[in-house]
């Protein structure tokens, strides 16, 4: 069974990947991407979501 830290790392990685996908495809519609992001965020602590969004913004600007 995964530890809490392992789950947290996996969730952060998944959200980062989804937000990166949104950023690099800005202006293009990716079906269900927003739903996938919302579902991932729903499993996470608000602090972790904010941290990942901050990291994405540092690289790609504000894409959320």
Buried (B, 14 or more C-beta within 10 A) or exposed (E): EEEEEEEBEEBBEBBBEBBBBBBEEEEEEEEEBEEBBEEBBEEBEEEBBEBBBEBBBEEBEEBB
